[in-house]
Amino acid sequence: QVQLVESGGGLVQAGGSLSLSCSASGRTPYSYAMAWFRQAPGEEREFVASIAMSGGSTYYADSVKGRFTISRDSAKNTIYLQMNSLKPEDTAVYYCAADLPDGRVEAWWIHYSSSYYYTQEYDYWGQGTQVTVSS
């Protein structure tokens, strides 16, 4: 089992910045991926960004490219999301997620590279943290 705990978030004006962090504890392997998703009221949960904890490869949603940066501290099993130039449409509950290999790492990575944006890909989820951007 893996437990994910998010921190950060809050209220910020449009154009401002916020930082989120998520720490994983429990049985985490060397190679796995962590991600950020978000869900606005009345909307489906959507992919924001993800990172491979061993190699550091990253993926971003088009809506946040150039504004958000995902990073990791593998030794601490922690990821971060630096959010700059925030817009009111970034308002949502932000969730941390983890995807662990269920077999050979190489096969998992090939699959993950084309499936990272699906919520169904992820095995564990955090409780979520609210980000509100005022106009």
Steps between C-alpha positions, in 0.01 A plus 500: 500500500604856426371808675508842335478827689469834321580841640496854371223663307282787611369824358694718257424779257521445127858527381634378831683183597443204729692185579366156586683202639410133537685241706466126453549254783473124523620240250635717218723330240802659335317556171153648509321813389319774685261754358276794568138506390235762568125512519288811478138501624275317258794389288683172455839450657769599250871438462738784583856362508694187583857395568697176509655469843813318382578657162329835542309501170210742510166546327275805501148585393497758222301737722785533752812472282733790556322602822524193727810299586501156657811385684602225739721409791534126456680454830197643678240342266361847456381695198436867460286711271609860452209693351573841348286744305190351655164557335147480643447187291775328700264501798442140606575235756845366416566132558827313521512148352750215474532224242711198593624231260309173526756300308815568302600862530586532131155381392330720758688810379405436137137473604521798733650723231173478305261483796630756749200731455235242597376500858455123471875460457572597860491272800504745791356845560541774755214680671528813287582862572302806391651760269291812442605773258305823523458733205 
